Amino acid sequence: MSELEEIRKQKLAALQQQALQEQVQEQAQVQQQLNELENFVKPRLTKKALERFGNIKAAHPEKAVQLLVGLAQLIQAGKLDMVDDNTLKDILSKIIPEKREFKIRRK
């Protein structure tokens, strides 16, 4: 029985290692795609817009990715050529949902 358990442990360890390697490869592929997308969009940003994008990327990486995808789609569709700070703000306001206000009533 002990030999069977040892084989099972080895097989499980091998499967876990394979899954980990696949996950690392997938993450590297996603990172490469993000870098390519960023290299496509960044040259079309003005200095102020690039500064704002850097701030967003540092504070909210997931929103920065959404912004990159949206900008890339607009640029590829020919709707945008150069992106200034005001245009970036408009796009951000569409990506980020509005905050709801809560009123607390006390009796």
DSSP file (Angstrom, degrees, kcal/mol; ACC not computed):
  #  RESIDUE AA STRUCTURE BP1 BP2  ACC     N-H-->O    O-->H-N    N-H-->O    O-->H-N    TCO  KAPPA ALPHA  PHI   PSI    X-CA   Y-CA   Z-CA
    1    1 A M     >        0   0    0      0, 0.0     4,-2.2     0, 0.0     5,-0.2   0.000 360.0 360.0 360.0 -37.9    0.0    0.0    0.0
    2    2 A S  H  >  +     0   0    0      1,-0.2     4,-2.2     2,-0.2     5,-0.1   0.876 360.0  52.6 -63.4 -38.8    2.8    2.4    0.8
    3    3 A E  H  > S+     0   0    0      2,-0.2     4,-2.0     1,-0.2    -1,-0.2   0.890 108.7  50.4 -65.9 -38.5    4.3    2.0   -2.6
    4    4 A L  H  > S+     0   0    0      2,-0.2     4,-2.2     1,-0.2    -2,-0.2   0.903 110.1  49.7 -65.0 -42.2    1.0    2.8   -4.3
    5    5 A E  H  X S+     0   0    0     -4,-2.2     4,-2.5     1,-0.2    -2,-0.2   0.883 108.9  53.1 -64.1 -38.0    0.7    6.0   -2.1
    6    6 A E  H  X S+     0   0    0     -4,-2.2     4,-2.2     2,-0.2    -2,-0.2   0.900 109.2  48.6 -64.0 -41.2    4.2    7.0   -3.1
    7    7 A I  H  X S+     0   0    0     -4,-2.0     4,-2.5     2,-0.2    -2,-0.2   0.904 111.0  50.7 -64.8 -41.7    3.3    6.7   -6.8
    8    8 A R  H  X S+     0   0    0     -4,-2.2     4,-2.7     2,-0.2    -2,-0.2   0.918 110.1  49.7 -62.5 -43.4    0.2    8.7   -6.2
    9    9 A K  H  X S+     0   0    0     -4,-2.5     4,-2.5     2,-0.2    -2,-0.2   0.907 111.7  48.4 -62.3 -41.8    2.1   11.4   -4.5
   10   10 A Q  H  X S+     0   0    0     -4,-2.2     4,-2.3     2,-0.2    -2,-0.2   0.914 112.5  48.2 -64.8 -42.7    4.7   11.6   -7.3
   11   11 A K  H  X S+     0   0    0     -4,-2.5     4,-2.3     2,-0.2    -2,-0.2   0.909 112.4  49.0 -64.3 -42.6    2.0   11.7   -9.9
   12   12 A L  H  X S+     0   0    0     -4,-2.7     4,-2.5     2,-0.2    -2,-0.2   0.910 111.0  50.1 -63.5 -42.7    0.2   14.5   -8.0
   13   13 A A  H  X S+     0   0    0     -4,-2.5     4,-2.3     1,-0.2    -2,-0.2   0.898 110.8  49.8 -62.9 -40.1    3.4   16.5   -7.6
   14   14 A A  H  X S+     0   0    0     -4,-2.3     4,-2.2     2,-0.2    -2,-0.2   0.902 111.5  48.3 -65.8 -41.1    4.1   16.1  -11.3
   15   15 A L  H  X S+     0   0    0     -4,-2.3     4,-2.4     2,-0.2    -2,-0.2   0.898 111.6  49.7 -66.2 -40.1    0.6   17.3  -12.2
   16   16 A Q  H  X S+     0   0    0     -4,-2.5     4,-2.2     2,-0.2    -2,-0.2   0.901 110.8  50.0 -64.9 -40.5    0.9   20.3   -9.9
   17   17 A Q  H  X S+     0   0    0     -4,-2.3     4,-2.2     2,-0.2    -2,-0.2   0.900 111.1  49.3 -64.2 -41.2    4.3   21.2  -11.4
   18   18 A Q  H  X S+     0   0    0     -4,-2.2     4,-2.2     2,-0.2    -2,-0.2   0.909 111.0  49.4 -65.5 -42.3    2.8   21.0  -14.9
   19   19 A A  H  X S+     0   0    0     -4,-2.4     4,-2.1     1,-0.2    -2,-0.2   0.890 110.6  51.0 -64.3 -38.9   -0.1   23.2  -13.9
   20   20 A L  H  X S+     0   0    0     -4,-2.2     4,-2.3     2,-0.2    -2,-0.2   0.909 109.7  49.7 -64.8 -42.6    2.2   25.7  -12.4
   21   21 A Q  H  X S+     0   0    0     -4,-2.2     4,-2.3     1,-0.2    -2,-0.2   0.901 110.8  49.7 -63.5 -41.1    4.4   25.9  -15.5
   22   22 A E  H  X S+     0   0    0     -4,-2.2     4,-2.3     2,-0.2    -1,-0.2   0.891 110.5  50.6 -64.8 -39.0    1.3   26.4  -17.7
   23   23 A Q  H  X S+     0   0    0     -4,-2.1     4,-2.3     2,-0.2    -2,-0.2   0.905 110.3  49.1 -65.4 -41.9    0.1   29.2  -15.4
   24   24 A V  H  X S+     0   0    0     -4,-2.3     4,-2.2     2,-0.2    -2,-0.2   0.910 111.7  49.3 -64.4 -42.5    3.5   30.9  -15.6
   25   25 A Q  H  X S+     0   0    0     -4,-2.3     4,-2.2     2,-0.2    -2,-0.2   0.906 111.0  49.9 -62.7 -42.1    3.5   30.6  -19.4
   26   26 A E  H  X S+     0   0    0     -4,-2.3     4,-2.3     2,-0.2    -2,-0.2   0.905 110.6  49.3 -64.5 -42.3    0.0   32.1  -19.6
   27   27 A Q  H  X S+     0   0    0     -4,-2.3     4,-2.4     1,-0.2    -1,-0.2   0.893 110.8  50.4 -64.2 -39.7    0.9   35.0  -17.3
   28   28 A A  H  X S+     0   0    0     -4,-2.2     4,-2.2     2,-0.2    -2,-0.2   0.890 110.3  50.1 -65.2 -38.9    4.0   35.7  -19.4
   29   29 A Q  H  X S+     0   0    0     -4,-2.2     4,-2.1     2,-0.2    -2,-0.2   0.906 111.3  48.0 -66.2 -42.3    1.9   35.6  -22.6
   30   30 A V  H  X S+     0   0    0     -4,-2.3     4,-2.4     2,-0.2    -2,-0.2   0.916 111.5  50.6 -63.8 -43.2   -0.7   38.0  -21.1
   31   31 A Q  H  X S+     0   0    0     -4,-2.4     4,-2.3     1,-0.2    -2,-0.2   0.890 109.5  51.0 -62.8 -39.3    2.1   40.4  -20.0
   32   32 A Q  H  X S+     0   0    0     -4,-2.2     4,-2.3     2,-0.2    -1,-0.2   0.905 109.8  49.6 -65.2 -41.1    3.6   40.3  -23.5
   33   33 A Q  H  X S+     0   0    0     -4,-2.1     4,-2.3     2,-0.2    -2,-0.2   0.898 110.6  50.4 -64.5 -39.9    0.3   41.2  -25.0
   34   34 A L  H  X S+     0   0    0     -4,-2.4     4,-2.6     2,-0.2    -2,-0.2   0.900 109.8  50.7 -64.3 -40.6   -0.2   44.1  -22.6
   35   35 A N  H  X S+     0   0    0     -4,-2.3     4,-2.5     2,-0.2    -2,-0.2   0.910 110.7  48.6 -63.4 -42.0    3.3   45.4  -23.4
   36   36 A E  H  X S+     0   0    0     -4,-2.3     4,-1.4     2,-0.2    -2,-0.2   0.913 112.6  48.4 -63.1 -42.8    2.6   45.2  -27.1
   37   37 A L  H  X S+     0   0    0     -4,-2.3     4,-2.0     2,-0.2    -2,-0.2   0.905 111.9  49.2 -63.7 -42.3   -0.7   47.1  -26.6
   38   38 A E  H  X S+     0   0    0     -4,-2.6     4,-2.8     1,-0.2    -2,-0.2   0.894 109.0  52.2 -65.3 -40.0    1.0   49.7  -24.4
   39   39 A N  H  < S+     0   0    0     -4,-2.5    -1,-0.2     1,-0.2    -2,-0.2   0.784 110.6  49.8 -66.3 -26.5    3.7   50.2  -27.1
   40   40 A F  H  < S+     0   0    0     -4,-1.4    -2,-0.2    -5,-0.2    -1,-0.2   0.869 119.1  35.1 -76.0 -39.3    1.0   50.7  -29.6
   41   41 A V  H >< S+     0   0    0     -4,-2.0     3,-2.0     1,-0.1     4,-0.2   0.882 102.7  69.7 -86.6 -41.4   -1.0   53.3  -27.6
   42   42 A K  G >< S+     0   0    0     -4,-2.8     3,-1.9     1,-0.3    -1,-0.1   0.829  92.3  57.3 -54.3 -41.5    1.7   55.2  -25.8
   43   43 A P  G 3  S+     0   0    0      0, 0.0    -1,-0.3     0, 0.0    -2,-0.1   0.723 104.1  55.9 -64.1 -16.2    3.2   57.1  -28.8
   44   44 A R  G <  S+     0   0    0     -3,-2.0    39,-3.4    -4,-0.2     2,-0.4   0.337  90.0  93.9 -96.6   6.3   -0.3   58.5  -29.5
   45   45 A L  B <  S-a   83   0A   0     -3,-1.9    39,-0.2    37,-0.2    40,-0.0  -0.803  73.8-127.1 -99.6 139.6   -0.6   60.1  -26.0
   46   46 A T     >  -     0   0    0     37,-2.5     4,-2.8    -2,-0.4     5,-0.2  -0.264  36.1 -97.3 -72.5 171.7    0.3   63.6  -25.3
   47   47 A K  H  > S+     0   0    0      1,-0.2     4,-1.9     2,-0.2     5,-0.1   0.911 125.2  45.2 -60.1 -44.7    2.7   64.4  -22.5
   48   48 A K  H  > S+     0   0    0      2,-0.2     4,-2.4     1,-0.2    -1,-0.2   0.911 114.1  49.2 -65.1 -42.7   -0.1   65.2  -20.0
   49   49 A A  H  > S+     0   0    0      1,-0.2     4,-2.6     2,-0.2    -2,-0.2   0.885 110.2  51.2 -65.4 -38.0   -2.2   62.2  -21.1
   50   50 A L  H  X S+     0   0    0     -4,-2.8     4,-2.2     2,-0.2    -1,-0.2   0.885 109.7  50.1 -65.9 -38.2    0.9   59.9  -20.7
   51   51 A E  H  X S+     0   0    0     -4,-1.9     4,-1.9    -5,-0.2    -2,-0.2   0.916 111.7  47.8 -64.9 -43.2    1.5   61.3  -17.2
   52   52 A R  H  X S+     0   0    0     -4,-2.4     4,-2.4     1,-0.2    -2,-0.2   0.908 110.4  52.0 -64.2 -41.7   -2.2   60.7  -16.3
   53   53 A F  H  X S+     0   0    0     -4,-2.6     4,-2.8     1,-0.2    -1,-0.2   0.906 107.9  52.3 -62.0 -40.7   -2.0   57.1  -17.7
   54   54 A G  H  X S+     0   0    0     -4,-2.2     4,-1.9     1,-0.2    -1,-0.2   0.895 109.6  49.1 -61.5 -40.1    1.1   56.5  -15.6
   55   55 A N  H  X S+     0   0    0     -4,-1.9     4,-2.3     2,-0.2     5,-0.2   0.913 112.7  47.1 -64.9 -42.5   -0.7   57.6  -12.5
   56   56 A I  H  X S+     0   0    0     -4,-2.4     4,-3.4     1,-0.2     8,-0.3   0.907 110.4  52.8 -65.2 -41.6   -3.7   55.4  -13.3
   57   57 A K  H  < S+     0   0    0     -4,-2.8    -1,-0.2     1,-0.2    -2,-0.2   0.878 112.3  45.3 -62.5 -37.7   -1.4   52.4  -14.0
   58   58 A A  H  < S+     0   0    0     -4,-1.9    -1,-0.2    -5,-0.2    -2,-0.2   0.893 123.3  33.8 -72.7 -39.3    0.3   52.8  -10.7
   59   59 A A  H  < S+     0   0    0     -4,-2.3    -2,-0.2     1,-0.2    -3,-0.2   0.882 134.9  17.3 -85.7 -40.3   -2.9   53.3   -8.6
   60   60 A H     X  +     0   0    0     -4,-3.4     4,-1.9    -5,-0.2     3,-0.4  -0.712  61.6 176.2-137.0  81.5   -5.4   51.1  -10.5
   61   61 A P  H  > S+     0   0    0      0, 0.0     4,-1.8     0, 0.0     5,-0.1   0.847  82.4  54.2 -58.4 -36.1   -3.7   48.5  -12.8
   62   62 A E  H  > S+     0   0    0      1,-0.2     4,-1.8     2,-0.2     5,-0.1   0.883 109.6  47.1 -69.0 -35.8   -6.9   46.8  -13.8
   63   63 A K  H  > S+     0   0    0     -3,-0.4     4,-2.4     2,-0.2    -1,-0.2   0.836 108.3  56.6 -71.6 -32.0   -8.5   50.2  -14.9
   64   64 A A  H  X S+     0   0    0     -4,-1.9     4,-2.5    -8,-0.3    -2,-0.2   0.879 106.3  49.8 -65.0 -37.7   -5.3   51.0  -16.8
   65   65 A V  H  X S+     0   0    0     -4,-1.8     4,-2.4     2,-0.2    -2,-0.2   0.922 110.7  49.2 -66.7 -43.4   -5.7   47.7  -18.8
   66   66 A Q  H  X S+     0   0    0     -4,-1.8     4,-2.4     1,-0.2    -2,-0.2   0.913 111.9  49.6 -60.1 -42.2   -9.3   48.6  -19.6
   67   67 A L  H  X S+     0   0    0     -4,-2.4     4,-2.8     2,-0.2     5,-0.2   0.913 109.5  51.1 -64.2 -43.6   -8.2   52.0  -20.7
   68   68 A L  H  X S+     0   0    0     -4,-2.5     4,-2.7     2,-0.2    -2,-0.2   0.923 111.3  47.7 -59.2 -45.5   -5.5   50.6  -22.9
   69   69 A V  H  X S+     0   0    0     -4,-2.4     4,-2.2     2,-0.2    -2,-0.2   0.928 113.4  47.7 -63.0 -45.1   -7.9   48.2  -24.6
   70   70 A G  H  X S+     0   0    0     -4,-2.4     4,-2.2     2,-0.2    -2,-0.2   0.919 113.5  47.0 -62.8 -44.5  -10.4   51.0  -25.1
   71   71 A L  H  X S+     0   0    0     -4,-2.8     4,-2.7     1,-0.2     5,-0.2   0.914 111.2  51.6 -63.8 -43.1   -7.8   53.4  -26.5
   72   72 A A  H  X S+     0   0    0     -4,-2.7     4,-2.6    -5,-0.2    -1,-0.2   0.903 109.9  49.6 -62.0 -40.6   -6.4   50.7  -28.8
   73   73 A Q  H  X S+     0   0    0     -4,-2.2     4,-1.9    -5,-0.2    -1,-0.2   0.918 112.6  46.9 -64.4 -42.6   -9.8   49.9  -30.2
   74   74 A L  H  <>S+     0   0    0     -4,-2.2     5,-2.1     2,-0.2     6,-1.1   0.891 113.9  47.9 -67.1 -38.7  -10.6   53.6  -30.9
   75   75 A I  H ><5S+     0   0    0     -4,-2.7     3,-1.1     4,-0.2    -2,-0.2   0.925 112.3  48.4 -68.0 -44.1   -7.2   54.1  -32.5
   76   76 A Q  H 3<5S+     0   0    0     -4,-2.6    -1,-0.2     1,-0.3    -2,-0.2   0.835 108.6  54.5 -65.4 -32.2   -7.5   51.0  -34.7
   77   77 A A  T 3<5S-     0   0    0     -4,-1.9    -1,-0.3    -5,-0.2    -2,-0.2   0.588 115.2-118.5 -76.8  -9.2  -11.0   52.1  -35.7
   78   78 A G  T < 5S+     0   0    0     -3,-1.1    -3,-0.2    -4,-0.4    -2,-0.1   0.604  83.4 118.0  84.0  11.3   -9.6   55.4  -36.8
   79   79 A K  S   <S+     0   0    0     -5,-2.1     2,-0.4    -6,-0.2    -4,-0.2   0.714  75.8  37.3 -83.5 -21.0  -11.7   57.4  -34.4
   80   80 A L        +     0   0    0     -6,-1.1    -2,-0.2     1,-0.1     3,-0.1  -0.980  49.1 166.0-131.1 143.4   -8.6   58.7  -32.5
   81   81 A D  S    S+     0   0    0      1,-0.5     2,-0.4    -2,-0.4    -1,-0.1   0.661  78.8  14.9-113.5 -66.1   -5.2   59.8  -33.8
   82   82 A M  S    S-     0   0    0    -37,-0.0     2,-0.6    -7,-0.0    -1,-0.5  -0.914  72.8-145.4-109.7 141.5   -3.6   61.7  -30.9
   83   83 A V  B     -a   45   0A   0    -39,-3.4   -37,-2.5    -2,-0.4   -34,-0.2  -0.920  16.7-169.6-111.1 115.7   -5.0   61.4  -27.4
   84   84 A D     >  -     0   0    0     -2,-0.6     4,-2.2   -39,-0.2     5,-0.2  -0.407  40.0 -94.7 -95.2 178.6   -4.8   64.5  -25.2
   85   85 A D  H  > S+     0   0    0      1,-0.2     4,-2.3     2,-0.2     5,-0.1   0.882 122.6  51.4 -63.2 -40.8   -5.6   64.8  -21.5
   86   86 A N  H  > S+     0   0    0      2,-0.2     4,-2.2     1,-0.2    -1,-0.2   0.905 110.2  48.9 -65.0 -41.2   -9.2   65.9  -22.0
   87   87 A T  H  > S+     0   0    0      1,-0.2     4,-2.3     2,-0.2    -1,-0.2   0.907 110.7  51.5 -63.1 -41.1  -10.0   63.0  -24.3
   88   88 A L  H  X S+     0   0    0     -4,-2.2     4,-2.5     1,-0.2    -2,-0.2   0.898 108.6  51.0 -62.6 -40.9   -8.4   60.6  -21.8
   89   89 A K  H  X S+     0   0    0     -4,-2.3     4,-2.4     2,-0.2    -1,-0.2   0.911 109.3  51.1 -62.2 -42.7  -10.5   62.0  -19.0
   90   90 A D  H  X S+     0   0    0     -4,-2.2     4,-1.2     1,-0.2    -2,-0.2   0.924 111.7  46.5 -61.1 -44.4  -13.7   61.5  -21.1
   91   91 A I  H  X S+     0   0    0     -4,-2.3     4,-1.7     1,-0.2     3,-0.3   0.901 111.7  52.0 -65.7 -40.2  -12.8   57.9  -21.8
   92   92 A L  H  X S+     0   0    0     -4,-2.5     4,-3.1     1,-0.2    -1,-0.2   0.898 104.8  55.5 -61.9 -40.6  -12.0   57.3  -18.2
   93   93 A S  H  < S+     0   0    0     -4,-2.4    -1,-0.2     1,-0.2    -2,-0.2   0.805 109.4  47.8 -65.2 -26.5  -15.3   58.7  -17.1
   94   94 A K  H  < S+     0   0    0     -4,-1.2    -1,-0.2    -3,-0.3    -2,-0.2   0.813 114.7  45.3 -80.4 -30.8  -17.0   56.2  -19.4
   95   95 A I  H  < S+     0   0    0     -4,-1.7    -2,-0.2    -5,-0.1    -3,-0.2   0.924 105.4  63.7 -76.8 -45.9  -14.9   53.3  -18.1
   96   96 A I  S  < S-     0   0    0     -4,-3.1    -1,-0.1    -5,-0.1     3,-0.1  -0.693  88.9-126.9 -85.6 122.0  -15.2   54.1  -14.4
   97   97 A P        -     0   0    0      0, 0.0     2,-0.1     0, 0.0    -2,-0.1  -0.299  30.9 -98.4 -66.5 151.5  -18.8   53.8  -13.1
   98   98 A E        -     0   0    0      1,-0.1     2,-0.3    -4,-0.1    -5,-0.0  -0.383  38.3-113.1 -68.9 146.2  -20.2   56.8  -11.3
   99   99 A K        -     0   0    0     -3,-0.1     2,-0.3    -2,-0.1    -1,-0.1  -0.607  27.4-129.9 -80.6 139.8  -20.2   56.6   -7.5
  100  100 A R        -     0   0    0     -2,-0.3     2,-0.4     1,-0.0    -1,-0.0  -0.683  15.9-132.9 -88.9 142.5  -23.6   56.4   -5.9
  101  101 A E        -     0   0    0     -2,-0.3     2,-0.4     2,-0.0    -1,-0.0  -0.775  16.3-153.3 -94.9 140.0  -24.4   58.8   -3.1
  102  102 A F        -     0   0    0     -2,-0.4     2,-0.5     2,-0.0     0, 0.0  -0.927   2.0-157.5-113.8 135.8  -25.9   57.4    0.1
  103  103 A K        -     0   0    0     -2,-0.4     2,-0.6     2,-0.0    -2,-0.0  -0.955   6.4-157.5-112.6 126.7  -28.1   59.4    2.4
  104  104 A I        -     0   0    0     -2,-0.5     2,-0.5     2,-0.0    -2,-0.0  -0.905   6.8-162.3-106.2 121.3  -28.4   58.2    5.9
  105  105 A R        -     0   0    0     -2,-0.6     2,-0.4     2,-0.0    -2,-0.0  -0.868   1.8-159.7-105.1 132.8  -31.4   59.3    7.8
  106  106 A R              0   0    0     -2,-0.5    -2,-0.0     1,-0.1     0, 0.0  -0.892 360.0 360.0-111.7 143.4  -31.5   59.2   11.5
  107  107 A K              0   0    0     -2,-0.4    -1,-0.1     0, 0.0    -2,-0.0   0.405 360.0 360.0-102.9 360.0  -34.7   59.2   13.5
